[in-house]
Amino acid sequence: MNHKIFEASEALMGLDETVAVVRPDPPGRLLFVDNIRTMLTIQVLLFHLMIIYAGTGSWIYQEGGEDFITGLVGAYFVVVSQAYFMGLFLLVSAYFVPGAYDRKGPARFLKDRLIRLGIPLAFYSWIISPLLVYLDLRVTEGVTLPWWDYFPGLKHEAFIGSGPLWFVETLLIFTLLYALRRRLARPVQGITAPASSFPSNGSIFLFALLLAVASFLVRQWRPIFWNFAPLNLQFPFFAQYIAMFIVGLIAYRRNWLLSLPDSQGRLWLGVGVLMILLFLPMVMAGGMEIEPFLGGWHWQALVYAVWESFVCLGISIGLIYLFRRYADRQGRLARALSRNAYGAYVIHGLVITVIALAVRDISLYPLLKWALVSLVAIPLCFGLSSLLIKLPIVDRVL
């Protein structure tokens, strides 16, 4: 176990990156990773629509069903999703960063990242977000403000990274820091590539505990739901986000996604599922009060951080195993969804908010409305993305 921890420490210090060019890339395109990203994009859409209709979380427009079942289902879906899906998203996003830097070099790599991440980030933050604020106030309250009041960072939304584009902002920041570290690192010649065996169960267990402690300590400073408003960054979750991004970088160099043993994948999938099933008993044992779980020196906050870390690692490893084993192929539909996943992510905030505002006067049970709107919104987001990428210049961005 100590040997594994030492190897990970070397990677974090940059030794992995300086020698990894001697190791060939994993063969072929990893279709199962593309399919994971598609699944996560769809889950993000479902997540934000659940916030709109169940009232659990924060979104520019919410209807929020108040019956017990809607609140319970909404909270369960949102909390379980939050525990792992953005961490896994950052892992699979980071997985392709080292190879892209190796192929393109620093200048072209940075230019590409600024185009692919920076342009959508700026466009959503400074054009789409003010438009959504206008629509929300106009439709729900009949209020029209002076145009300057809609400018982000003044009275509404973040200055940059508003809505779901916080993830693109975070990915851009992490990627720029990675490029800076690569640029400043001194190349080391003549060292063979590191072993590609997957970390042991003991190493993963210890990593989960360390991640839980880090999250718990961060939440002494800022509890869950705290948001750095100007950049729309929820720092209480950033211990996980930073760790999973780094794991993605190391996973590429050490070929972990392909070397994961099936037996280990099944084991950690079982751990993740078990932890999810233990969520309600955990909340009940904590007195059914949410506040102690959010942060501070409460045993509930520590238990929640441990639960969250094991859900994150268990479900992430489990999904990698499941998709590699059963979904490492793409038909015509899967290819289309994969090609348009990023575009669907970028535009989905606008799409789902406009749809929700358009049908706000239709009275349905909240969970039924969530399901029906999801059936419309998900194909619409991917379909609009497929049209947008046919436009000149847009295809370079999305």
C-alpha positions as CSV (number, residue, x, y, z in Angstrom):
1,M,0.0,0.0,0.0
2,N,2.8,2.4,0.9
3,H,4.4,1.8,-2.5
4,K,1.2,2.8,-4.2
5,I,0.9,5.9,-2.1
6,F,4.5,6.8,-3.0
7,E,3.8,6.3,-6.7
8,A,0.8,8.6,-6.5
9,S,2.9,11.2,-4.7
10,E,5.4,11.1,-7.5
11,A,2.7,11.7,-10.0
12,L,1.3,14.7,-8.0
13,M,4.8,16.2,-7.9
14,G,5.0,16.1,-11.7
15,L,7.5,13.2,-12.2
16,D,4.9,11.2,-14.0
17,E,4.3,13.9,-16.6
18,T,8.0,14.5,-17.4
19,V,8.6,10.9,-18.4
20,A,5.2,9.7,-19.7
21,V,5.9,10.5,-23.3
22,V,7.8,7.3,-23.5
23,R,4.7,5.3,-22.8
24,P,2.3,4.9,-25.8
25,D,-1.2,6.1,-25.6
26,P,-4.0,3.5,-24.9
27,P,-4.9,1.8,-28.2
28,G,-7.8,3.2,-30.1
29,R,-10.6,5.5,-29.0
30,L,-12.1,4.7,-25.6
31,L,-15.8,4.5,-26.6
32,F,-16.8,3.6,-23.1
33,V,-15.4,6.8,-21.8
34,D,-17.3,8.8,-24.4
35,N,-20.5,6.9,-23.4
36,I,-19.8,7.7,-19.7
37,R,-19.6,11.4,-20.6
38,T,-22.9,11.2,-22.5
39,M,-24.6,9.5,-19.5
40,L,-23.2,12.2,-17.1
41,T,-24.5,14.9,-19.4
42,I,-27.9,13.4,-19.3
43,Q,-27.7,13.1,-15.6
44,V,-26.8,16.8,-15.3
45,L,-30.0,17.7,-17.2
46,L,-32.1,15.4,-15.0
47,F,-30.4,16.9,-11.9
48,H,-31.2,20.5,-12.8
49,L,-34.7,19.7,-13.8
50,M,-35.2,17.9,-10.5
51,I,-34.1,21.1,-8.7
52,I,-36.7,23.0,-10.7
53,Y,-39.6,20.7,-9.8
54,A,-38.6,19.3,-6.4
55,G,-37.2,22.4,-5.0
56,T,-34.0,20.8,-3.7
57,G,-31.0,22.9,-4.6
58,S,-30.5,26.2,-6.4
59,W,-31.7,27.2,-9.9
60,I,-32.7,30.5,-11.5
61,Y,-36.4,29.3,-11.7
62,Q,-38.0,26.8,-9.3
63,E,-41.5,25.5,-8.9
64,G,-40.7,23.2,-5.9
65,G,-43.3,20.6,-5.0
66,E,-44.0,20.7,-1.3
67,D,-45.4,17.2,-0.7
68,F,-43.3,14.8,1.4
69,I,-42.7,12.2,-1.4
70,T,-41.5,14.8,-3.9
71,G,-39.2,16.4,-1.4
72,L,-37.8,13.0,-0.4
73,V,-37.3,11.7,-3.9
74,G,-35.9,15.1,-5.0
75,A,-33.4,15.4,-2.1
76,Y,-32.3,11.7,-2.5
77,F,-31.7,12.1,-6.2
78,V,-29.9,15.4,-5.9
79,V,-27.7,14.4,-2.9
80,V,-26.7,11.0,-4.4
81,S,-25.9,12.6,-7.8
82,Q,-23.9,15.4,-6.2
83,A,-21.8,12.9,-4.3
84,Y,-20.1,11.5,-7.4
85,F,-21.2,12.8,-10.8
86,M,-19.2,16.0,-11.2
87,G,-16.2,14.3,-9.6
88,L,-16.4,11.5,-12.2
89,F,-17.0,14.2,-14.9
90,L,-13.8,15.9,-13.9
91,L,-11.9,12.6,-13.9
92,V,-12.9,11.6,-17.4
93,S,-12.3,15.1,-18.6
94,A,-8.8,15.2,-17.1
95,Y,-8.0,11.8,-18.6
96,F,-7.6,13.3,-22.1
97,V,-5.7,16.4,-21.0
98,P,-2.1,15.0,-20.9
99,G,-2.3,13.3,-24.3
100,A,-3.7,16.5,-25.8
101,Y,-0.9,18.5,-24.4
102,D,1.7,16.0,-25.6
103,R,0.3,16.1,-29.2
104,K,-0.3,19.8,-29.5
105,G,2.4,21.4,-27.4
106,P,1.8,24.3,-25.0
107,A,0.8,27.0,-27.4
108,R,-1.7,25.1,-29.5
109,F,-3.0,23.3,-26.4
110,L,-3.8,26.6,-24.6
111,K,-5.4,28.1,-27.7
112,D,-7.6,25.1,-28.1
113,R,-8.7,25.1,-24.4
114,L,-9.4,28.8,-24.5
115,I,-11.6,28.3,-27.6
116,R,-13.4,25.2,-26.4
117,L,-13.9,26.3,-22.8
118,G,-13.4,30.0,-22.7
119,I,-15.8,31.0,-25.5
120,P,-18.8,29.0,-24.2
121,L,-18.1,30.2,-20.6
122,A,-18.1,33.9,-21.6
123,F,-21.1,33.6,-24.0
124,Y,-23.2,31.9,-21.3
125,S,-22.1,34.1,-18.5
126,W,-22.5,37.4,-20.3
127,I,-25.3,36.8,-22.8
128,I,-27.4,33.8,-21.9
129,S,-27.4,34.3,-18.1
130,P,-28.7,37.9,-18.3
131,L,-31.3,36.8,-20.7
132,L,-32.5,34.1,-18.3
133,V,-32.7,36.6,-15.5
134,Y,-34.8,38.8,-17.7
135,L,-37.1,36.0,-18.7
136,D,-37.5,34.7,-15.1
137,L,-38.4,38.1,-13.7
138,R,-40.6,39.0,-16.7
139,V,-42.6,35.8,-16.6
140,T,-42.8,35.0,-12.9
141,E,-43.1,38.5,-11.5
142,G,-44.0,40.8,-14.4
143,V,-40.9,42.9,-13.6
144,T,-38.7,44.6,-16.2
145,L,-35.5,46.2,-14.9
146,P,-33.2,48.7,-16.5
147,W,-30.8,46.9,-18.9
148,W,-27.7,47.5,-16.7
149,D,-29.3,45.6,-13.8
150,Y,-29.1,42.4,-15.8
151,F,-25.3,42.6,-16.1
152,P,-23.9,39.6,-14.3
153,G,-22.1,40.2,-11.0
154,L,-24.2,43.2,-10.1
155,K,-27.6,42.1,-8.8
156,H,-28.0,38.7,-10.4
157,E,-25.9,35.6,-11.0
158,A,-22.1,35.4,-11.0
159,F,-19.8,37.6,-13.0
160,I,-18.6,34.5,-14.8
161,G,-19.4,30.8,-14.5
162,S,-23.1,31.3,-13.9
163,G,-25.5,28.4,-13.9
164,P,-24.0,25.0,-15.1
165,L,-21.0,26.7,-16.7
166,W,-19.3,26.7,-13.3
167,F,-18.1,23.3,-14.4
168,V,-16.6,24.6,-17.6
169,E,-15.0,27.4,-15.6
170,T,-13.5,24.9,-13.1
171,L,-12.2,22.7,-15.9
172,L,-10.6,25.7,-17.6
173,I,-8.9,26.8,-14.3
174,F,-7.6,23.2,-13.6
175,T,-6.4,22.8,-17.2
176,L,-4.6,26.1,-17.2
177,L,-2.9,25.2,-13.9
178,Y,-1.9,21.8,-15.4
179,A,-0.4,23.5,-18.5
180,L,1.5,25.9,-16.3
181,R,2.9,23.0,-14.2
182,R,3.9,21.2,-17.4
183,R,5.5,24.3,-18.8
184,L,7.6,24.9,-15.6
185,A,8.5,21.2,-15.1
186,R,12.0,20.1,-16.0
187,P,12.0,17.2,-18.4
188,V,13.6,14.0,-17.2
189,Q,15.1,11.7,-19.8
190,G,15.8,8.0,-19.9
191,I,13.3,6.8,-17.3
192,T,10.9,4.0,-18.1
193,A,7.2,4.4,-17.9
194,P,5.6,3.7,-14.5
195,A,3.7,0.4,-14.0
196,S,0.1,0.5,-15.1
197,S,-1.5,-1.8,-12.5
198,F,-4.6,-0.5,-10.9
199,P,-4.3,0.8,-7.3
200,S,-5.0,-1.8,-4.6
201,N,-8.2,-1.9,-2.7
202,G,-6.3,-0.8,0.4
203,S,-4.9,2.2,-1.4
204,I,-8.4,3.2,-2.7
205,F,-9.8,2.8,0.8
206,L,-7.1,5.0,2.3
207,F,-7.6,7.6,-0.5
208,A,-11.3,7.7,0.3
209,L,-10.7,8.3,4.0
210,L,-8.1,11.0,3.2
211,L,-10.6,12.7,0.8
212,A,-13.3,12.5,3.4
213,V,-11.0,14.2,6.0
214,A,-10.1,16.9,3.5
215,S,-13.8,17.6,2.7
216,F,-14.6,17.6,6.4
217,L,-11.9,20.2,7.1
218,V,-12.8,22.4,4.2
219,R,-16.4,22.5,5.5
220,Q,-15.2,23.8,8.8
221,W,-14.3,26.9,6.9
222,R,-17.3,26.9,4.5
223,P,-20.3,24.6,4.8
224,I,-22.1,22.9,2.0
225,F,-24.3,25.4,0.0
226,W,-21.7,28.1,0.5
227,N,-20.9,29.6,-2.9
228,F,-18.2,32.1,-3.9
229,A,-20.7,34.2,-5.7
230,P,-18.5,36.2,-8.2
231,L,-17.3,32.9,-9.8
232,N,-20.2,30.6,-8.8
233,L,-17.8,28.1,-7.2
234,Q,-18.9,25.8,-4.4
235,F,-15.6,25.4,-2.5
236,P,-17.1,22.9,0.0
237,F,-17.0,20.3,-2.8
238,F,-13.6,21.2,-4.2
239,A,-11.5,18.7,-2.2
240,Q,-13.3,16.0,-4.3
241,Y,-13.1,18.0,-7.5
242,I,-9.4,18.7,-7.3
243,A,-8.6,15.1,-6.2
244,M,-10.7,13.5,-9.0
245,F,-9.1,15.8,-11.7
246,I,-5.6,14.7,-10.5
247,V,-6.7,11.1,-10.5
248,G,-7.8,11.5,-14.1
249,L,-4.4,12.9,-15.1
250,I,-2.6,9.9,-13.4
251,A,-5.1,7.4,-14.8
252,Y,-4.1,8.4,-18.3
253,R,-0.4,8.0,-17.7
254,R,-0.8,4.7,-15.9
255,N,-3.5,3.4,-18.1
256,W,-5.8,2.7,-15.1
257,L,-9.1,2.8,-17.0
258,L,-8.0,-0.2,-19.1
259,S,-6.1,-2.0,-16.3
260,L,-9.0,-2.0,-13.8
261,P,-9.7,-5.7,-13.0
262,D,-13.4,-6.7,-13.4
263,S,-13.4,-8.2,-9.9
264,Q,-12.3,-4.9,-8.4
265,G,-14.8,-3.0,-10.5
266,R,-17.6,-5.2,-9.2
267,L,-16.4,-4.8,-5.6
268,W,-16.3,-1.0,-5.6
269,L,-19.6,-0.8,-7.5
270,G,-21.1,-2.9,-4.6
271,V,-19.5,-0.5,-2.1
272,G,-21.0,2.5,-3.9
273,V,-24.5,1.0,-4.1
274,L,-24.3,0.0,-0.4
275,M,-23.4,3.5,0.6
276,I,-26.3,4.9,-1.4
277,L,-28.7,2.5,0.3
278,L,-27.3,3.7,3.7
279,F,-28.1,7.4,3.0
280,L,-31.6,7.4,4.6
281,P,-30.5,5.4,7.7
282,M,-27.6,7.9,8.0
283,V,-29.9,10.9,7.9
284,M,-32.3,9.2,10.4
285,A,-29.4,8.4,12.8
286,G,-28.4,12.1,12.5
287,G,-31.7,13.2,13.8
288,M,-33.3,14.2,10.5
289,E,-31.8,17.7,10.8
290,I,-29.9,18.8,7.7
291,E,-27.8,21.5,9.3
292,P,-25.3,19.3,11.2
293,F,-24.5,17.4,8.0
294,L,-23.4,20.5,6.1
295,G,-20.3,21.3,8.1
296,G,-18.8,22.3,11.4
297,W,-17.5,20.1,14.2
298,H,-20.4,17.7,14.1
299,W,-20.1,13.9,13.9
300,Q,-22.8,14.1,11.2
301,A,-20.6,16.3,9.0
302,L,-17.7,13.8,9.3
303,V,-20.0,10.8,8.6
304,Y,-21.5,12.6,5.6
305,A,-18.0,13.4,4.2
306,V,-17.0,9.7,4.6
307,W,-20.3,8.6,2.9
308,E,-19.8,11.1,0.1
309,S,-16.2,10.0,-0.6
310,F,-17.0,6.3,-0.7
311,V,-20.0,6.9,-3.0
312,C,-17.8,9.0,-5.3
313,L,-15.0,6.4,-5.6
314,G,-17.3,3.3,-5.5
315,I,-19.7,4.5,-8.2
316,S,-17.0,6.1,-10.3
317,I,-14.9,2.9,-10.4
318,G,-18.1,0.8,-10.8
319,L,-19.3,2.8,-13.7
320,I,-15.9,2.6,-15.4
321,Y,-16.1,-1.1,-15.0
322,L,-19.7,-1.4,-16.2
323,F,-19.2,0.8,-19.3
324,R,-16.0,-0.8,-20.3
325,R,-17.5,-4.2,-19.9
326,Y,-20.9,-3.6,-21.4
327,A,-20.9,-0.3,-23.3
328,D,-17.6,-0.1,-25.1
329,R,-19.3,0.3,-28.5
330,Q,-21.3,2.9,-30.3
331,G,-24.1,2.6,-32.8
332,R,-25.3,5.6,-34.8
333,L,-27.4,7.0,-31.9
334,A,-24.6,6.7,-29.4
335,R,-22.1,8.3,-31.7
336,A,-24.5,11.2,-32.3
337,L,-25.1,11.6,-28.6
338,S,-21.4,11.5,-27.8
339,R,-20.6,14.1,-30.5
340,N,-23.2,16.5,-29.1
341,A,-22.8,15.9,-25.3
342,Y,-20.6,19.0,-24.8
343,G,-22.9,21.2,-26.8
344,A,-26.0,19.8,-24.9
345,Y,-24.3,20.6,-21.6
346,V,-23.5,24.2,-22.7
347,I,-27.0,25.0,-23.8
348,H,-29.1,23.0,-21.5
349,G,-29.4,25.7,-18.9
350,L,-31.2,27.9,-21.4
351,V,-33.3,25.1,-22.9
352,I,-34.7,23.7,-19.6
353,T,-35.4,27.1,-18.1
354,V,-37.3,28.3,-21.2
355,I,-39.3,25.0,-21.3
356,A,-40.1,25.2,-17.5
357,L,-41.2,28.8,-17.9
358,A,-43.3,27.9,-20.9
359,V,-45.2,25.1,-19.1
360,R,-45.3,26.7,-15.6
361,D,-49.1,27.1,-15.7
362,I,-49.7,23.4,-16.5
363,S,-50.6,21.8,-13.2
364,L,-49.2,18.3,-12.8
365,Y,-47.7,16.3,-9.9
366,P,-44.1,17.6,-9.7
367,L,-42.4,14.3,-10.2
368,L,-44.6,13.5,-13.2
369,K,-43.9,17.0,-14.6
370,W,-40.2,16.4,-14.1
371,A,-40.4,13.1,-16.1
372,L,-42.4,14.6,-18.9
373,V,-40.3,17.7,-19.3
374,S,-37.2,15.5,-19.2
375,L,-38.5,13.5,-22.1
376,V,-38.8,16.7,-24.1
377,A,-35.7,18.6,-22.9
378,I,-33.0,15.9,-23.3
379,P,-33.6,15.2,-27.0
380,L,-34.1,18.9,-27.6
381,C,-30.7,19.8,-26.1
382,F,-28.8,17.1,-28.1
383,G,-30.8,18.0,-31.2
384,L,-30.1,21.7,-31.0
385,S,-26.4,20.9,-30.4
386,S,-26.3,18.9,-33.6
387,L,-27.7,21.9,-35.5
388,L,-25.4,24.4,-33.9
389,I,-22.2,22.4,-34.7
390,K,-23.1,22.6,-38.4
391,L,-22.6,26.4,-38.2
392,P,-19.2,27.9,-39.2
393,I,-16.9,28.5,-36.3
394,V,-19.3,26.9,-33.8
395,D,-18.1,23.5,-34.8
396,R,-14.6,24.5,-33.5
397,V,-16.1,25.5,-30.1
398,L,-18.6,22.8,-29.5
